[in-house]
Amino acid sequence: MPSRRAVLAGLAGGTVGSLAGCVSTAGPSATPGTDSDTDWPMFGADRLRSGYVPSAAAPRSAPSERFTASLEGTPIGQPIVADGTVFQSTWYGIEAFDAADGESLWRFRDEEPGDTAVQYQPPAVHDGIAYVGTESGLVALDAGSGEVRWRVETDSRVSAPPVAGYDWNHLYVGTIEGTLLDVVLEEGSSEPPGTVQWTKSVYGEIVRLVASNVAGVTAGTSGGEVFMVYDGRGLWRTKVPGGVTAMTAERGNSLYVATFGGGVLKLRTAAHAGRVSWHTEDGPVAQGLLVRAAGGVYGADGGGLTALGTDGGKERWTVDDAASSVPAAAGDTLYIAGEDSILAYKFDGGTGVGGARIDPRRWEYTHDGGYVSGVSVADGAVFAAVGDGDQRILALE
């Protein structure tokens, strides 16, 4: 039997694709987004890390280039877009651009000796402030100028993109030494912004955070554990079969966790205290983010892009021309990088029966090369962070 890649290579123009695996129904339907004034204010778009903005308008047919803007450093993760500004974390610092034309607005780099490489986490942006995780803590930057408003020192490098609590009243931060912090943001609070409400030590480097409840936060570690913490107290802890690579939550009591080498799991939270609902052992090693949309979770690794049903974890479809990068979704379309391109896929994987599927892809845009660390959708466009040599932000509309 020919490989999936061989079958794909033999099909013309990307209009017909081969999708491997047992294909089930596509779940709830999705419709095209129509709002061209949406934001992507934090990693994964929201505090659930869904990677999906249903209302967002984005190109569903072959796009044109809105702009290309050069980056000073190698990009990390997906672009963050809020209030008409694109914020990109890099190994240089945080770089800000006008989302309409790519004009460089400012760059921020914490003081470091010489040219030491520093890893800056994708920021969370709200109400004119960009909250950035750095080697030494959390820094609050004026989103318009890049000037420092305040900072919180931590015991070690911030190792996970910060996540906002309910209604942006708190921000949760995790470090490489396993310290979880609750930082006050709300101006009307009895304590000033930047006050650390509580800290909690967990076991291992914190790599992913979600805030699915009105209060509390869930942390995933590189050592393969998931912790639920409320008001500084650990509520439950679950061991998973591999280091956590991505997490996404549903409102209620469902959490989806991708692991390194251990597949994808659905955990039942709240009173179920992290009990495993299902485990797909050959699920994708999702690169930073599991997109949750239309009754499925979608993740990409070196083997391509895979869609799993949220009900039982059954594989719906897989395409192997998608690269290992952070994806994003809007309306009825999922966007991700290819080897030297940006790709747009239908949630249902196209039409057909069994492994052969027709028309899974909406479009492919070939760029000038370089790996893509991640994509996001906002302001009616797809934004991609491209690395390797010609480091840049690419906007397609």
C-alpha positions in Angstrom: 0.0 0.0 0.0 1.4 3.4 -0.8 2.2 5.8 2.0 0.0 8.8 2.8 2.8 11.1 1.6 3.1 9.2 -1.7 -0.7 9.4 -2.3 -0.7 13.1 -1.5 2.2 13.8 -3.8 0.4 12.2 -6.6 -2.7 14.4 -6.3 -2.9 17.7 -8.2 -3.2 21.2 -6.8 -4.0 20.2 -3.2 -7.6 19.9 -4.1 -7.7 16.2 -3.3 -5.9 14.7 -0.3 -5.4 11.3 1.2 -6.3 11.1 4.9 -5.4 8.0 6.8 -7.1 6.2 9.6 -10.7 5.4 10.5 -12.9 8.4 9.8 -16.0 9.1 11.8 -18.5 11.8 11.6 -17.2 15.4 11.9 -19.2 16.4 14.9 -21.0 19.7 15.3 -20.9 21.8 12.1 -19.1 25.2 12.0 -19.8 28.2 9.9 -17.5 30.8 8.3 -16.5 33.7 10.6 -17.6 37.2 9.6 -16.0 39.5 12.2 -12.9 41.2 10.8 -12.3 43.0 14.1 -11.3 40.1 16.4 -8.2 39.7 18.6 -5.9 36.8 19.6 -4.9 38.2 23.0 -2.9 35.3 24.4 -1.4 32.0 23.5 -4.3 29.7 22.4 -6.6 32.7 22.0 -8.3 32.4 25.4 -7.9 31.2 28.9 -9.2 27.7 27.9 -6.4 27.5 25.3 -9.0 26.5 22.6 -7.0 27.9 19.7 -10.3 28.9 18.1 -12.2 32.1 17.6 -15.5 31.0 16.0 -16.6 34.5 14.9 -13.3 35.6 13.3 -13.2 36.3 9.6 -10.2 34.8 7.9 -9.3 33.8 4.3 -11.1 30.7 3.1 -9.8 30.9 -0.4 -6.3 31.6 -1.8 -5.1 34.6 0.2 -3.0 37.6 -0.7 -0.2 39.0 1.4 -1.1 41.9 3.6 2.6 42.5 4.7 5.9 40.9 5.6 7.8 42.5 8.6 11.3 41.5 9.6 12.0 40.2 13.1 15.2 40.9 15.1 15.1 37.5 16.7 14.0 33.9 16.1 10.3 33.6 16.8 8.8 31.6 19.6 5.2 30.3 19.4 2.4 32.1 17.6 1.8 35.8 17.1 -0.4 37.6 19.6 -2.7 40.2 18.2 -4.7 42.8 20.2 -6.1 46.2 19.5 -4.5 46.4 16.1 -1.0 45.4 17.2 0.9 42.2 16.6 3.2 41.1 19.4 5.8 38.4 18.7 8.0 36.7 21.3 11.5 35.8 20.0 14.9 34.8 21.4 15.7 38.6 21.1 12.7 39.9 23.1 9.2 41.1 22.4 8.6 42.8 19.1 5.5 44.9 18.2 4.1 45.7 14.8 1.1 47.5 13.3 -1.4 44.8 12.3 -2.6 46.8 9.3 0.8 47.4 7.5 3.5 45.7 9.5 5.2 48.9 10.6 7.7 48.2 13.5 6.4 49.9 16.6 8.9 48.9 19.4 11.1 46.2 20.7 11.7 45.2 24.3 14.6 43.2 25.6 15.3 42.7 29.3 18.8 43.7 30.4 21.1 40.7 29.9 24.9 40.4 29.8 26.3 40.6 26.2 24.2 38.8 23.6 23.0 36.0 25.8 19.9 34.3 24.2 16.8 34.9 26.3 13.5 33.0 25.9 10.5 35.3 26.0 7.1 33.6 26.3 4.2 34.7 24.1 2.5 37.5 26.1 -1.0 38.0 27.3 -2.4 41.4 26.2 -5.3 43.2 27.8 -6.5 46.8 28.2 -3.3 48.4 26.9 -0.8 46.2 28.7 1.3 43.2 27.5 2.2 40.7 30.2 5.5 39.0 29.2 7.2 36.1 30.8 11.0 36.4 30.8 14.1 34.8 32.3 13.6 36.6 35.6 9.9 37.0 36.0 6.7 38.7 34.7 7.0 42.1 33.1 4.0 44.4 32.4 4.7 46.5 29.3 2.7 49.4 27.9 1.3 47.9 24.7 1.7 51.2 22.9 5.3 52.1 23.7 6.9 49.0 25.2 7.8 50.8 28.4 7.8 48.8 31.6 4.9 49.5 33.9 5.8 47.0 36.7 7.4 43.6 37.1 7.3 40.6 39.4 10.5 38.7 40.1 10.3 34.9 40.1 12.7 32.2 41.3 13.6 31.1 37.8 12.7 31.5 34.1 9.0 31.8 33.2 8.5 28.6 31.2 4.9 28.7 30.2 2.9 31.4 28.3 0.9 33.3 31.1 -2.8 32.7 31.2 -5.5 35.1 32.3 -8.0 34.3 35.0 -11.7 34.9 34.8 -12.4 38.4 33.5 -8.7 39.3 33.5 -8.7 39.9 37.2 -5.6 37.6 37.7 -2.8 36.3 35.7 -1.2 32.9 36.3 2.5 32.4 35.8 4.6 29.2 35.9 8.4 28.7 36.1 11.0 26.2 35.1 11.5 25.4 38.8 7.9 24.4 39.3 6.5 27.6 41.0 3.0 28.7 40.1 2.0 32.3 40.9 -1.3 34.1 41.0 -0.6 37.8 40.1 -3.3 40.5 40.6 -4.3 42.5 37.5 -7.6 44.2 38.3 -7.2 47.9 38.9 -10.2 47.9 41.2 -8.7 45.3 43.5 -7.8 46.0 47.1 -4.2 45.2 46.1 -2.3 47.0 43.4 -1.6 45.3 40.0 1.5 43.2 40.2 0.8 41.9 43.7 1.5 38.2 44.1 -1.7 36.7 45.6 -0.2 33.3 46.2 2.4 30.9 45.1 2.4 27.1 44.9 5.2 24.6 44.2 4.5 21.7 42.0 6.8 18.9 40.8 8.8 19.8 37.7 8.9 22.5 35.0 5.6 24.1 34.3 5.1 24.1 30.5 1.3 24.7 30.0 -1.4 26.5 31.9 -5.2 26.7 31.4 -7.8 28.6 33.5 -11.0 26.9 32.8 -12.9 27.7 36.0 -14.0 31.0 37.5 -11.2 30.5 40.0 -8.1 28.4 39.9 -5.6 27.2 37.3 -4.5 23.9 35.9 -0.8 23.3 35.2 1.0 20.7 33.1 4.6 19.8 33.5 7.5 18.5 31.4 7.7 15.6 33.8 4.2 14.3 32.9 1.9 15.6 35.7 -1.2 17.7 35.7 -2.1 19.8 38.7 -5.3 21.7 39.6 -4.7 24.6 42.0 -7.3 26.8 43.7 -6.4 29.7 45.9 -2.9 28.3 46.4 -4.1 24.8 47.4 -3.7 21.7 45.3 -7.1 20.2 44.6 -5.9 17.2 42.5 -2.9 15.8 40.7 -2.9 13.3 37.8 0.1 11.5 36.3 0.0 11.2 32.5 2.2 8.9 30.3 4.7 11.5 29.0 5.7 15.1 29.4 2.8 17.5 28.7 3.1 19.3 25.3 -0.3 20.9 25.1 -3.6 21.3 27.0 -7.0 22.6 26.2 -10.1 22.8 28.3 -13.9 22.9 27.9 -16.1 24.9 30.2 -17.3 22.4 32.8 -15.1 19.5 33.6 -13.2 18.3 30.5 -9.5 18.8 29.9 -7.5 17.4 26.9 -3.8 16.8 27.3 -1.3 15.9 24.6 1.9 14.2 25.8 5.4 13.4 24.5 5.3 9.8 23.5 2.2 9.0 25.5 -0.7 10.0 23.3 -3.6 12.3 24.0 -5.9 12.0 27.1 -9.2 13.4 28.1 -9.4 14.1 31.9 -12.5 14.7 33.9 -11.9 17.6 36.3 -13.9 19.2 39.1 -15.3 16.5 41.4 -13.8 13.8 39.1 -10.3 15.0 40.3 -8.4 14.4 37.0 -9.8 10.9 36.2 -9.0 9.7 32.7 -12.1 9.6 30.5 -10.3 8.3 27.4 -6.7 7.8 26.2 -5.7 7.6 22.5 -2.2 6.2 22.8 -1.1 7.1 19.2 -2.6 10.6 19.3 -0.4 13.5 18.1 2.5 15.0 20.1 0.8 18.4 19.7 3.3 21.2 19.2 2.3 23.6 22.0 -1.4 23.7 21.3 -4.4 21.4 20.8 -7.1 23.3 18.9 -10.5 22.4 20.2 -13.4 23.1 17.8 -16.4 21.5 16.1 -16.5 18.5 18.4 -12.8 17.7 17.8 -9.3 18.3 19.0 -6.6 18.9 16.4 -2.9 18.6 16.9 0.3 18.6 14.8 3.6 16.8 15.1 6.3 15.4 12.9 3.7 12.9 11.5 1.3 15.6 10.3 -2.0 17.0 11.5 -4.5 14.7 13.3 -8.1 15.3 14.3 -9.6 13.3 17.2 -13.2 13.3 18.3 -13.8 14.8 21.7 -16.4 12.2 22.6 -14.2 9.1 22.6 -10.8 10.1 21.2 -11.3 8.2 18.0 -9.2 9.4 15.0 -11.3 11.2 12.4 -8.6 12.0 9.9 -4.9 12.7 9.5 -2.9 14.6 6.8 0.8 14.4 6.6 1.6 17.6 4.7 1.2 19.8 7.8 4.4 20.5 9.8 5.0 20.5 13.5 3.9 24.0 14.4 1.3 25.8 16.6 -2.0 25.9 14.7 -5.0 28.2 14.9 -8.7 28.1 13.9 -11.5 30.5 12.9 -15.0 30.0 11.6 -14.9 26.6 9.9 -11.2 26.4 9.0 -8.0 25.4 10.7 -4.7 27.1 9.8 -1.2 25.5 10.1 2.2 25.5 8.6 3.4 23.2 5.9 7.1 22.6 5.0 7.4 25.9 3.2 3.8 27.1 3.2 0.7 28.0 5.2 -2.2 25.6 4.9 -5.9 25.9 5.5 -8.0 22.8 6.2 -11.7 22.1 6.7 -12.7 20.9 10.1 -14.3 17.8 8.7 -11.4 16.8 6.5 -13.3 17.0 3.3 -15.8 14.4 2.0 -15.5 10.7 1.4 -15.6 7.3 3.1 -12.8 5.6 4.9 -9.2 6.6 4.3 -9.7 8.3 0.9 -11.0 11.8 1.3 -11.7 14.5 -1.3 -10.9 18.2 -1.0 -9.7 18.4 2.7 -7.7 21.6 2.0 -9.1 25.1 1.3 -5.8 26.6 0.2 -2.0 26.5 0.3 0.2 29.7 0.3 3.8 29.0 -0.4 6.3 31.5 1.2 10.0 32.1 0.7 11.0 29.3 3.1 11.8 29.0 6.8 10.1 27.0 9.5 6.9 28.5 11.0 6.8 28.5 14.8 3.1 29.3 14.9 0.0 31.0 13.3 -2.9 33.0 14.7 -6.0 34.6 13.3 -7.2 38.2 14.0 -8.2 41.4 12.2 -9.4 39.4 9.2 -6.0 37.8 8.5 -3.8 34.9 9.3 -0.5 35.9 11.0 2.5 33.5 10.8 5.9 33.7 12.6 8.6 32.5 10.2 12.1 31.7 11.3 15.4 30.4 9.8 17.5 33.2 8.4 14.9 35.6 7.0 13.0 35.9 10.3 9.7 37.7 9.8 6.0 38.1 10.5 3.8 37.2 7.5 0.2 38.4 7.3 -2.3 36.9 4.8 -5.8 38.1 4.0 
